[in-house]
């Protein structure tokens, strides 16, 4: 799986995750290794296209989720 496919698969099942949490869920769910930095890179691209949203949480960490548009386009 590519890093993009991993991130999308994790966000399909769990919304509002940080890149570190995505790393953990990818390991548990898919048995795939991805670094938080790689996940962040994929997520920045997805946000730029409007497929994902982001917002800082109370600790200053960035939280990501798939938008309705992103779900429609990416989860065909």
C-alpha positions, -999 to +999 in steps of 0.1 A: +000+000+000+011+035-006+012+061+022-018+078+006-038+046+007-028+039+043-039+074+055-072+073+036-080+038+049-073+049+085-093+081+082-122+062+066-126+042+098-115+068+124-120+105+120-103+134+138-068+119+142-033+134+145-006+121+123+009+102+153-025+085+159-027+076+122+007+059+125-006+038+154-038+028+137-020+020+105+002-004+124-027-020+143-053-021+115-032-027+084+001-040+097+018-012+078+045+011+090+042+049+082+060+077+100+040+106+114+060+129+090+049+109+060+013+109+071+015+147+076+029+151+041+000+131+026-025+150+047-012+184+037-018+174+000-053+161+008-061+193+026-048+214-004-073+196-027-102+199-002-103+162+005-094+166+041-099+192+068-076+202+097-077+221+129-054+224+159-066+207+191-062+221+226-026+208+228-016+225+196-014+193+176-030+193+141-061+170+138-072+158+104-104+143+090-119+135+056-144+161+043-177+151+027-162+160-006-132+139+001-153+109+011-173+112-021-142+114-043-118+091-024-141+064-012-157+053-045 
